[in-house]
Amino acid sequence: MLNLYDLLDLKKSKLNPYANVDKISIYYKSDGCFHNYKEQIIIERLSDNNYSCTLIQDSIAYKDTMGRKMVLEIPTYKKIHTDNAILQKLFDLVNTSYILQDSVEQNGGNCFSTTHKKLFVLCNNKIFQFSDSGVCKWQLYYKFKEVYFKNE
């Protein structure tokens, strides 16, 4: 069994842990009764203010009412170049998600669904993990992705 822990501990730090990292992997997964979807964004530093950002969208599988799976798309790869502003946007995404998750743990959740969204950010062998369980309408990942991959 593999146990993952939030080692970035963003609650106690205002410093951006991504500032001096050469590679960051972001994993996103959404699943529910009728879908199972995942994708990955890889951010790689090419030089001081020059970053490559690759979006890997996995195949999308849906189940019909009889439980049959249908694959609607095959994996796709999209690549862009951007500046280091992506690091601050990623920090804001993770920090806000952490605050929402912490609030649910302290006050209890007020939204429950069969659809679950999960986010993992891996950098320098440290991981941040987030689950939207109890969080209402968490769309931060989509907003982050749309900045760099519009209409994807």
C-alpha positions, 0 to 999 in steps of 0.5 A: 500500500502506498500512502501519499501525504501533503508535504508542501504544507502550504498552510504555513508558507506564503512562499511559492514552492514551484519557483525554482523547480525544473519539472512539475507534474499535475494530475487531474481525475474526475469520475462518477457513475457515468464517466471516468476522465483523467489528464496531466499537465507537465510544466518544464523550465526551459530557461529563466522565464521560459516554460514548456507546458504539455497537456495530455488528455486521456481517453474519455470513457462513459458508461451507459445505463446498462453499464457498458463502457464507451470510449469517446476520445483517444489520448491527445497531446497539446504543447505551448510555451509560456512564462513563469506566471504559470507558477504563480497561477499554479500556486494560487490554484493549490493554495485556494484548494487547500483552504477549501479542503481545510474548511471542509475538514474543520466545518464539515462538507455541505455538497455531496455528489457521486462525481469526484474530482481529484488533483495531484501536483508533484514537484521535487518528490513532494506531492499536494493532493486535493479531493473535492469531497464536500466542496461545492462546485470546485472549478479551479483546475478548469480555470487554470487550464483554460488560461493556457489551453482555451477550449480544451 
